[in-house]
Amino acid sequence: ADRLVELREAVAHSPADVVITTGSTAAGPVDFLHETLRLLDAPLIVDSVSVRPGHPMLLARLPATADGRARHLVGLPGNPLAA
């Protein structure tokens, strides 16, 4: 659970318009990105692509910044050959 908290805090407090992560995009016991996005009320725009390796890529809409700027997160798979 510590890594979930760390990931949520890092994504929530990033000033970037586009946040890019690697790993944690699948549905394994240590893959926290989907849960992080759910906790942040960040809807998924794309949740997997039809390519192997690399299908667990995702794109999500993060909450806007305080000044209204749109933010997104691109989640790449952790496997270097898949990313």
C-alpha positions, 0 to 999 in steps of 0.5 A: 500500500505504501507504493500506492500512496507514493504513486497517487501523491506523485501523480496528483502533485505533478505540475506537468500537463502530461504525466508519463509512467512506466510499469504498473499498467497491468492487473497484477498484485503490485500494479497500482496505476489503475487504483491510483487513477480511480482514487484521483477520479481520473477517467480512462480514455484508453485502457489497453491497445491491440499490440503484443507485447505492450497491450497494457498501455493506457491514457487517462484524463487527470483532474485539471490544474488549479488554473484550469489546464487539462492534464493527462497521464500516459501509462506505458508497460514496464517491460522495455520491449513492450514500451 
